[in-house]
Amino acid sequence: MKKGKVYLIGAGPGDPGLMTVKGLACLQEADVVIYDYLANEQLLNSVRPGAERIYVGKKGGDHILPQEKINSLIVAKAGEGKVIVRLKGGDPFIFGRGGEEAEELAEAGIPFEIVPGITSAI
């Protein structure tokens, strides 16, 4: 089985202009973008034509997919040999469950990289 690569990317605090240069480059390279409710949808304009976009947002108690299924989806898509961007609002490791996703990828032997997002200025 050919393994792809996963980028766990923080989209920043909401303003698309605050997305990191590296995060934007990863978005442009991605075969699949799996994105959350808090990631500004304007960022999806940077995704290359033909790339798959999968919304897995959570808002309050309303979940499109539970976290376990999101983890499985990321692993499955990477297992197809694709470049995956997991786009999360803010930073993937500050209330973003990026740690759980990274653990799942490590256990599956799938290469991944963390691209931190700019956090809010509190």
C-alpha positions in Angstrom: 0.0 0.0 0.0 1.4 3.4 -1.0 1.3 5.9 1.8 0.6 9.6 1.2 1.5 12.4 3.5 -0.7 14.4 5.9 -0.2 18.0 6.9 -2.0 19.0 10.1 -2.4 22.7 9.5 -3.7 25.6 11.7 -5.7 28.1 9.6 -5.2 30.9 12.1 -7.7 33.0 14.0 -10.1 33.6 11.2 -8.7 36.2 8.8 -7.4 34.4 5.7 -4.5 36.8 5.6 -3.1 35.3 8.7 -2.6 31.9 7.2 1.1 31.0 7.2 3.0 30.8 3.9 3.8 27.2 4.5 0.1 26.4 5.3 -1.0 28.1 2.1 1.6 26.1 0.0 0.4 22.8 1.5 -3.2 23.8 0.6 -2.2 24.4 -3.0 -0.4 21.0 -3.1 -3.2 18.9 -1.5 -5.1 16.1 -3.2 -7.6 16.1 -0.3 -8.5 18.9 2.1 -10.4 17.8 5.3 -11.6 21.0 7.0 -13.4 22.2 10.1 -16.1 24.6 10.9 -13.7 27.2 12.3 -11.4 27.2 9.2 -12.3 30.2 7.1 -13.9 28.9 3.9 -12.2 31.6 1.8 -9.0 29.6 2.3 -10.5 26.9 0.1 -10.2 29.2 -2.8 -6.5 28.4 -2.7 -7.1 24.7 -3.1 -6.1 23.4 -6.6 -8.9 22.5 -9.0 -9.8 18.8 -8.8 -8.7 18.4 -5.2 -11.3 16.7 -3.0 -12.8 18.9 -0.2 -14.4 17.2 2.8 -16.2 19.1 5.5 -16.0 17.5 8.9 -17.0 20.5 11.1 -18.2 20.4 14.6 -20.3 23.2 16.1 -21.5 22.9 19.6 -23.1 19.5 20.0 -23.6 19.1 16.3 -20.9 16.9 14.7 -20.8 16.0 11.0 -18.4 13.1 12.0 -17.3 12.0 15.4 -13.5 12.4 16.0 -12.8 8.7 15.7 -14.3 8.7 12.2 -12.4 11.8 11.2 -9.2 10.0 12.3 -10.1 7.0 10.2 -10.9 9.1 7.2 -7.5 10.9 7.3 -5.7 7.5 7.6 -7.8 6.0 4.8 -7.2 8.9 2.4 -3.5 8.9 3.1 -3.5 5.1 2.6 -4.5 5.9 -1.0 -1.2 7.6 -1.5 -2.7 11.1 -1.5 -1.4 14.3 0.0 -3.9 15.3 2.7 -4.4 18.6 4.4 -6.2 18.5 7.7 -7.2 22.2 8.0 -8.2 23.3 11.5 -9.1 26.8 12.9 -6.5 28.5 15.0 -3.6 26.1 15.8 -4.2 22.3 15.4 -2.9 21.6 18.9 -4.8 24.3 20.9 -8.3 22.8 21.5 -8.0 21.3 18.0 -7.5 17.6 18.8 -4.4 17.6 16.5 -2.6 15.4 19.1 -5.2 12.7 18.7 -4.9 12.9 14.9 -1.1 12.8 15.0 -1.1 9.8 17.3 -3.5 7.9 14.9 -1.2 8.7 12.0 1.9 7.7 13.9 0.3 4.3 14.8 -0.7 3.8 11.2 2.9 4.6 10.0 1.7 7.5 7.9 4.1 10.4 7.5 2.8 13.7 8.7 3.9 17.2 9.4 2.5 19.8 11.7 2.1 23.3 10.3 1.2 25.5 13.3 -1.4 28.3 12.9 -1.2 31.7 14.3 -3.2 31.7 17.5 -5.5 34.4 18.8 -4.0 37.4 20.5 -5.3 36.9 24.0 
